């Protein structure tokens, strides 16, 4: 939730379609470009905290929204609202509102995929069927250990297999939360995903919508020339990520991206937090090399 984690640099905007977004906004210094950071599940703008600090201090313009269903942004119950195309249109509308004509897009997890114009992969193996919002809220410590475990392999055991998450909540003791998630950061996370702020329901609606095939018509209507990305694209894969498996991710991207650069880091799923310094330098180097080309980054 941008207004909770970053109160001095957060904004709230009601788009022309009536949807309200909460987001971090920092204007650039000099001729530095804007960067649009887009999070995945179960996250918010808070997951980009290290990038917000690094790039704003370096003079870049930074735009980091709580995406639909998350944080301080609207959380509609109607699944049709979670069409990937309509949510992407929301981002374009937000940029229009801010009068930002060009932006470098950086996405992680769900929005790492969408930023690259490919179809989303349901890496969490029907997550929403095994985890209902009330279960996650009522067992918050277990939820923290499940989503941000000290051992990245715990995701493979308790989250990826169909039915594993339900079994985790019913029978398994809580996984330890990763040591890189400080007590103060955990407190902020708890506030962002508290029952009073809507909990996890909105984020889980992304999965319900995907499994309900709300994107099918949009995907059929996508013209063939939009299947491929002709801009320089950086893909950062993580050797210990059992959710976004490197071999699957890279082979899935190669046929559709003409100028694909692939980097690898030795960590689990939350690369922008665990390897913040490395990611920041990697991104900055890529931005500097391709300034003026337009580009996409998928984490």
N, C-alpha and C positions, 0 to 999 in steps of 0.2 A: 504494500500500500504506500504509494508515493507520499501521501500527505502525512503518514506516520513515520516512515523511515527518513524522509528528506523534506521536512516541512518548509525549509527556507527556499527550496528550489522546485517545489511542486506546484502544479496548476490543475485546475478542473475546467473542462470544456464540454459544452453540450453541442454535439454535431448536428448538422441540418436534419439528419434522420431521427433525431430525438435521443440518441444514445449519449450518455455522459461518460467521459473518460477522465481518469486521474493519471497524471504523468509527471515525470521529471523533465524540466526544460532548462537548459543552459545555453545561452547564445555564444557563438564562437568569437574568438579574438582575432583581429586582423582578417586574413583571407583563409583561415582554417575552415574545413568542411564540417558539415553536420554528420553525426552518426546516429542511426536509429537502432536501438537495442531491443530485441523482442524475446521474451522469456518463454519457458515451457511449463510443464506440470511437475509437482505442485508448487508453483513459484509465484513471483510477482516482480515488480521493478527492483525489489530489494536484492534479488539474486545477482544483479549487475552492480552492486555497491562498489566493488573494487575497480570496475571499468569507469563508473561515473566519476569517481575521485581522480583516477589517473588521467582520463582524457579531458575532463573539464579543466584540470590544473595545467594541462599541456596546451590549452587554448582551443580545443575542438568544441564545436557545438554538440550538445548531447540531448537526445530525446528518448525517454525510456518510459513507455506506458505500462500501467497495469492493464493487461489484456482483458477482453470481455469475460466476465465471470470471476474476475480476480480483484483483490485489493479494494481500492476505492472506486473502481469502475463498475458500471451497471452489471447486474447478474440476472439476466432474464431467465425465466423458467421454460419458455418455449424453445424447443430444440432447433427449430428453423433459424433462430437468431444466430446459431453457431455455425452457419455455413462458412466455410473457409473463404469463399469469394467475398461474402458480405463483410467479414471481419477484415479482409485485406482492403476492401473499399473504405472501411472505417479509417485505416491507417492513411490512405491517400487523402481522405477528407480532413484528417487531423493535420497533415502536412500542409494542405491548402489553407487551413485556418491559421497556421503559424507562418504562412507565406514562405515556406521552405521549398525551393524548386528542385534541389538535388540533395540526395542523401546516400550515405553508405549504409547498407543494411547488414546487421549482424544478428543472427538468430541461434537459439539453442533449443534442442529437443523438438517439440511440435513445430515451433516457428522457425527453427533452423531448416526444417524441411520445406515449410511454406515459403520462406524467404527465397529459396532456390527454385520456386515454381514447379516443384514435383508433387506428386500425390503423397499424402501423409501415410506413414507406416505405423500401424498400431503396435508399437514396440512393447507396450505394457500388457499385452495378452489379455484383452477383455477385462481390464482393470476395474471398470465401473461395475461389472457384474458381481465381483467378489467384495467390493468395498462400497458400502453406502455411506453417504455423508455423515449420518448420525454415528455410525460405528467409528469413523475416523476422529470425530470430535470427542466422543465419549472415551476414547482410548488415545488421547493426544500423545502421550509419551511413546506408546507403541508406534503411532503414526510417524513420529519423528525418527524413531529407530529404523522403521521400514524404508522411509524415503531418503534419509540421510545417514546411512549406516557407517560405522567405523570401518567395516570390512565391505568393500565394494561387491564382493561375491555374494553377500547376503541378498542383493537384488535378484541374482540368478536363482537363489533358493526360494525366496519368499514372495517375489513379485512377478517375475516373468512367466512361470508356468500357469496355465489355466487352473484356477481354483486355489492356487498357493496362498494368495493374500488372505482369502477367507480362513484358510486353515491356520495361518499365522495369528490372526486375531483370536481364533477360537482355542488354540492349543499351545501356541509357542510363547515363551517368555520374550520380553522386549529385547530387540537388538540394541546394542550400545550406539549412541549418537556419535557421529564422527568428531574427533577432537578439534578439527579445524572450524567447527561450528561453535563459537564461544557462547558462554552463558548469556551474555548481553545480546548477542545476535539471536539466540534461541528465544529470548524474551520478546524481541521485536517480531519474530516469526509467529509466535503464539498470538500476539495481538492482531497481526494481519489476518490470521486464519481463525480467529475466535468465532464462536457461534454468533456473537453480536454483529460481526462483520460478514456473516454469510458462510463461514466455514469453507468446506471444500466442494460444496454442491455445484457452484458455477464451473469450476475446473473439470469436474467429472462430467459435466454436460458436453464437453468437447468429445469425450469418448462415446457417450450415448448418441450424440448426433452423427458421429462417423459410422457407428454400427447401425444406425437407423438410415443410412445412405442418404442423408440430406444433401450431400455434395454430388450425387450421381448425375443430375441434370447439368450442373455446371461443368463437370468433367467431360461429359459428352459434347457440350457446346464449345469446349476449348479448341480453337483452331490449331491445326498441326504445326504451324510455324511457331506457336508458343510452347511447344514441347521442349525446345532447346534454349539454352542460355548462351548468349554470345559475348557476355561480359567476363572480365577476369574474376575468378571465383576461388576463394580459399576454403578448404575443408580441413578442419582439425578433428582428428579421431583420437580416441583414448584406448590404450591397450587393455585396460581392465574394465571396460564398460560392457556389461552383459545386456544392456538395453539397446544401445545403438552400436551394434557389433561392427567393428572397423571393416572387416572384409565385405560384409553385406552393404554397408554404407558406401564404401568407395566404388564397388562394382555397380551399385545402383545409380551412382552419379555420373560415372564416366561416359555412358552413351549420350547423355543429355547436356553435358557441359563442355564447350569447346576449349576453354582456357582454364582448366582445372589444376590448381596447386593443392597438394595434399601434405599436411604436416601431422605428426603423431606425438602425443605426450603420454608419459607413463603414469596414468591415473585412472580413476573411475569416472562416473557419469558427469559429476559436477565440476567440469574442467575450469570454468571461468572463476570458480571460487578456490578450488584446491591448487590450481596452477596459475593463480592470478597474474603474477609477475611475468611468467613466460607467455601467457596468452596476450597480455597487454603489449609486450614488445613485439610479438608475432603480428598482431593486428596493426600496430603502428608502422612496422616495416612494410606490410602489405599496402596500407593506405598510401605511404610515401611513394612506393614503386608505381602505383596505379592511379595517382591523383589525376583526375580529369577523365579517366576511362569509364567511370561507373563500375561498381563491383558489388559482389555478394560474399558474405562469409557465413559458413554453416559450422556450428560447433555441435 
